[in-house]
Amino acid sequence: MSNADLQRRKEQATPRGVGVMCQFYASHASNAEIWDVENRRYIDFAGGIAVLNTGHRHPKVVAAIEQQLGKFTHTCYQIVPYESYIELAERINAITPGTHAKKTALFSTGAEAVENAIKIARAATGRSAVIAFSGGFHGRTFMGMALTGKVAPYKLGFGPFPGDVYHAPFPIDLHGVGIDDSLGALHMLFKSSVDPKRVAAIILEPVQGEGGFYAAPPAFMRALRAICDEHGILLIADEVQTGFGRTGKLFAMEHYDVLADLTTMAKSLAGGMPLSAVCGRAEIMDAPAPGGLGGTYAGNALAVASALAVLDVIEEEQLVARAATLGERLQQRLRAMRDGGVAQIGDVRGLGAMVALEFMKPGTREPDPDFTKLVQTRALQKGLLLLTCGTYGNVIRFLFPLTIGDALLDEGLDVLEAALRELA
C-alpha cells in the first residue's frame, strides 16, 4: 500500500472539514519517530499535538494497557465502577497545585473537560456568564467554539454559538497588548456588557496553545485571581496542552503564586489514549447533582490504566526536569539561528519545553505566516514534523516527546536549521 493510494481513498471516504497536515500515512512509531507505509522515517516534533509527552508506545504504558485488556475494556464507570478510576482521581488530586481538598471527575476529551468545567462552575455559583480571552483555544464543541478566541478555521460557518460568553484581549506585549490593556478591557466588560455578579467563571490557558505559546504574565494572573475573589467568580485554568511536565512544571499554574479553582486536563494525561479530567476544590466539584456529570466512555478503563502508567513514567524518568533541560537547549539553538542570520525570527520564547519560534518580516513587527508555512513544508520534506499556531499563523510550536534523546533532538534541529537557511 502506498501513500498515494491511501490519499486517494481518504479523499473519497472522508470530508474536507477534517483538515490533515500530512499526505503520508503512519505505519508504526517509537518514542519520537514515526515511519510511514513506505517506510520513510520522520522525526516527531508534534507529539500528536502535545499528547505524547511520554513518547510513542512507551513500554510501561503499553504494558499497562495490555494488562487491563486481560481484565475488561469497558463497564461504564457510572454503571459498574472500578478501583483504577478512584486511584487516578486520588493521584490527580494530590499532584495538582494547592493543598486544599480536591475532587476529580474523568472524561474523554479536552473539549469535554472544558464543557464540564463550565457546567460545574455554573452549578456552584448559580450564575451563567463566562469570560475567556482572545487567542485562547478551548475545543471544537459549541461551548468550546464559543470560548475559543480565534475565528478561522474553528468557527467558520458554525454559528450561532451559546450565549453569555464574553472575550477580553489576552496580554501579549509583542503585539502591543499590555497587562493594563487587558485588565482595562475586562473592567469595561463589567461596565458595558455583563454584571460581574453574573459571571460564573473566567477561563484561560496559562500558556496559550493554539494562540501562539504566549504565557500569561504573573502580574496578570494575580490580577485575575483578585478580580475573581472580589466578585465571587471562579478561575478555571485550562491545562489541556500545558499539563504533565510540558512547561518544566507538572502543571503550568505552578509557575504562578495563585491557584485556580478548577483545572482542566487531557492530551498527555494518558499517553495517546482518550482521557481528560476536571479537578477542583471539593465543594465546587460537588455542586452538580448526581447524574449531572459523566459520559459513556468517561474514564475508560484502558485509558485510566495508561494514565496511571504515564504518571509513573513522568516521575521515574524525571520528565519535568527533563522538560526544563530540553527547553533550554532548544531555545539556545533557536537564538543561535536568529543571531546567525535568519532575520525572519522575531521572537524565541517558552516555559520549559513549551517553546515557540515566531516569524516576522525582517525589520518589522509584521507577522509572516507565508514564511512560517514555507519552513513547515520544507522541514516536512526533510523528514521533520512541525506544527504552526498563533492568531496570525506565524508561530512554530515545539511539542516533541519529553523522552526524546539528545541525538535525535539535535538531528531534528539540524533539519530545521537547514530549512531556515535555505529559505531565509
N, C-alpha and C positions, 0 to 999 in steps of 0.2 A: 504494500500500500504506500503511495506517495503522498507528499504534502499537497500536490496539485489535485490529486483525486479527491482527497478529503475536503479541500477548499470548494470544489465543485459541488460535492454533496452538501456541505454546510450551507452554501448559498441557496440551494434548492429546499432545504429542510428547515432552516431557522430564520427568524425575522431579522431585518437590518437593524432594528432597535436595540438588539443585543450587540453592542459595539465590541469588536475584537481587535486587539492591537496587532497580533502576530498572524502571519499566514502560514506558519508551520504548526505542527501538531505534536504534542508531547507523547513520548513513548515511555520513558522512565526518568527518575530523578533521584539524586542523592545529595543531601546536605545543601550545598549552594550551587549545584549543577543540574541542568536539565538536558536530556537528549531527545531529539525529535524522531519521527518514524523513519527518517532516512539516516539516522544515527549521527547527526550533527550535534555537537555539544554547544551549550550556551551557559555562560556564567550568569547566575541569577541575582541581580541587584534589585529585584522587585518583590520577592518573597510572597507572591500571591496577594499583593497589596497589604503588606505588614502582617500577614497571617503566620509566617514561618520563622519566627524568632529562633526557634529550636531546629530549624532546617527541615529539608525534605526527608521524611522517613527516618527520623531519629530512632535508633534501635530500641530504646526504652519505651518510646511512645508506641511503636509497632507492637512490641511485646505486650504492653498493657491492653491494647485493643484486641489482640489475639486471645489473650486470657479472658477478657469479657465476652468475646464471641462464643467461648466454650460454656458460658453460663446462660445468658439471654441477651437479646438485642434490644427488646422494647417491651415495656409493660404499660407505658404512660404513667409517669410518676404520680399524677393526680388520681389514678385508679389503684395501682399497686406500687407503693413507694419502695425505695431501696436505700441501703446504707450509704452507698458511694455519693449520692446526691447530697446527703446531710454532711458527709465528710468534706466535700468540696466547698459547701457553704461555710462550714466552720473555718476552713483554711483561708477562704477569701475574707471572711470577717476579721481574721487575725492579721492578714498582710496588708490590707488597705489602710491608708493613713488614718491616724486617730486611735485613741484607746477607749473611746466611748462604746457603749453596747450597740452592736450592729446585727442586721439580718440580711440574708442574700436570697434572691429568687433567681432561678436559672431559666433561660430562654434559648432561642436558636440562632438569631442573627443580631447584628449590631442595631439595625433599624428597629427590630422588635424590642430590644433592651431600651432604646430611647423612647419608643411609644409607651412602654410600661412605666418608665420613669416619670413621664408626663402624667399618666393615669394616677400613679402613686402620689405625686405632688398635688394634683387636683383633689384627690380624696383626703389628703392630710390637711390641706389648707381651706377647703371649701371654696376655692377660687378657680377661675378658668384661664386667665391670661398667661401667656408665656412670652418671654423676651429672649431672642437669640441674636447672633451677630453676622454682619456681612462677611462673606468668605467662609463661613462655617459650613461643614457638611455633617448631616445627621441621618442620612438614609434616603431611600427611594420610595418608601411608603408615602401615603398622602400627608400624614403628620410630619414624617421625615422631610418631605419636599417643602412643606410649609416652613419648617425650621431652618432649612438649608438656605444659606445666603449667597447662592450662585444660580443664575437662571439657566444658562446653556452648559451642558445638554440636559440637565436634570429636570427642569420644569417646563420645557418647551412643549406646548400643546396639551398639557395635562391638567390645567386649572379648570374650575376654581379650587382653591385649597382650603383646608379648615381655617376658620376664623379665630380671632383673639390671639394671633401670633404677630409679634412686632419685632422689628430689627433695629439695632443700633450699629454704627460703624465700629469695626474692630481696630484697635490702635496698632498702626504699622508706620513707624517713623519714616521708613524707606520710601513710603508712598504718600507722605505728607499728612498722615493722620496721627496726632499725638494722643496721649492719655487724656489730656484735658478736653480734646475734641470729642473723644468717645464718651466721656462722662457727661459732658455738656449735652450731647445728643440724647443720652439716656435720660437725663433730667428733663429735657424738652419733651420726650415721650410722655413723661409723667404729667406734664403740663398740658400737652396738646392732644394726646391720643388715648391714654389709659391711666386710670387712677392706680397708684402703686398698691393701694389696699385691695385691688382686684387682681393683682399679679400673683400667680401661684409659684412661678419659678423663673429664674434666669439660668439658661443653659449655655455652656461654651466648652470648646476644646482647649485644654491648657496650652497645647501647641496645635494650631490649625493644620489639618492634614491635607485634604484636597485644596484648601485655601492657599497653601504655599509654604507650610512649615514655619509659620511665624509664631513665636512663643508669646503668650500673654505676659506683659511686664509685671513684675512682682507688685509694684505700687498699684497697678490696675486691678490685680486680683484682690489685694487688700481693700481697695475701694468698693469693689463689688460685694465683698463679704460684709462690709459696713452698711452698704445700702440694703442688702438682704436682711440684716439684723434689725435695721431701723424700721423696715416696713413689714416684717414677718414673711419675707419671701424666701423660698428655698433655693439654694445654689446647687446646680447639677453640673458635675464635671463629666464630660463625655470623653472617656479614656479608651474608646474603642480602638483607636490607632496608636495611642501613646502608651498603652499599658504593657506590662510584663517585660520590663527591662529596656525597652527601646531607647528611652531618653537618658539612660545612665542611672535611673532610679527605677524601682519596681513599678511605681506609678508616677506620672509626671507631676501630680499635685504635691509630691514630696519635695519639689523644688521651691514650694511656696510655704509661707508661715501661717496660712489659714487653711481651714478644712472645708470640704464640700459636704452638703447634707446627703446627697445621693451621687453615686458613681456608676456610670455605665461602662461595660467592658465586653469585648468579643475578640475577633481576629486571633491574636496569638495565644489566647487563653487555652485553646485545645489543639494546637499543632496541626491545623488543617481540617479538623472535624468541626461541624457546625454547632457552635455553642456560644452563648452570651450570658450576661448576668447583670443584675442591678443589685448593688449593695448600698445600704444606707442606715441611718440612725434607726434603731429598733422601733421606736414609737412611730416614726414616719412610715416605715415599711409595713407596720401592722394596720395602717389606716384602711386599706381596701378590705371589704368584707370577704369571707371565704368564698371561693369560686370566682372572685374578681380578677385574679391573676392566674396565669398558666398557659397551656398550649399543648397540643397533642404530642409534639416532639420535644417540648421544652425540657432540657436536662436529660436528653437521651443517654442511655447507659453507656454506649460506646464512646460518645463524646466526653462524658464525665470521666471515664477511665483514662482517656487520652489526656484530659486536663490535669488530672492528678499526677500523671507521669511528667507532663510539661513542668509543673511546679517543682517536682523533684529535680528535673534536669537543670532548671534555672538556678536552683540552689546549689546543687552538687558541682556544676561546671562554672559557677560564679559568673553567670552571664550578665548580671547587672554591671559588675566591674568591667567585664569584657566589652560591654557596650560603650562605656566611657573611653576605654583604650582605643577601640576601633574608631570611634568618632573623632578622637584627637588625631589619629594617624590620617584619617580621611581628610579632615579639614586642613592639615598641613600640606597634603598633596594638592588639594584644590587651590589653596592660596599660592603654592609654588607655580601652578599652571597659570594663574592670573598674573603673578609677578613676572612670569616668563614670556608674556606677550599675548595672552589671549584676552584681548581688550573687551570682548563681549561679556566677560564675567563681571557682573555688577555687585554681587554680594555672595559671600560664603557664610553660612550660619548654621547653628544647630545646638541641640541639647543631646549629649550622648551620641548615639549612632542614628539619631533622627536629624539628618543633615540635609541642607538644601543648597543648590547651586543655581543662582538666579542670573539670567542673561538680560542685558540691556544694550541698546545701540551704543556703540563706543562714544564716550564723551558726553553721554546724556543720562537721564533717569527714565528714558522711554523704554518700556518693556519690549523685548524682541522675541515674540513667540515663533516667528519663522525660523530664526537661527536655532532655537531650542528644539524644534521639530526635526531640523536637519541633523542636529547632534544625536538625537534619539535614533533616528533612522540609520545614520552611518554606524553608530555603535552596534545596533542590531545586526547590520550586515557583517560586522566583525565578530559577532557571537556574544554580545553583551546586552542583557535585558535591563533597560532603564525605564522609569516612569516619569511622566511630566505631571505638573499640577500648577495651582495658582489661578487666581481670578483672571489673569491675563494669559495664562498658558505658557509662561516664560520661565518656569522653575523645573529643574530636575531634582527629584527626591530620591534618597538612597535608603533602601529597605532590605538590604541583604540580610540573610540569617546571621544572628549573633554567634553562631557556631562556625562561621566561615573561617578557613585557615588563612594565615598571614600571606602565604604564597599566592593563594587564589585571589585574595583581596588585591594584592599588588598587580596580578595579571589583569584583573578587571580594570583597575585604574590605569594601567598602561594602554589598554584598548581605548578607554575614554580619552586619555591624553592624545593618543594618535588621531582619534576622530576630531578632537578640538583643533589640533594644529593643522589638519587638512582643510578645515572649514573656516578658520579664523582669518 
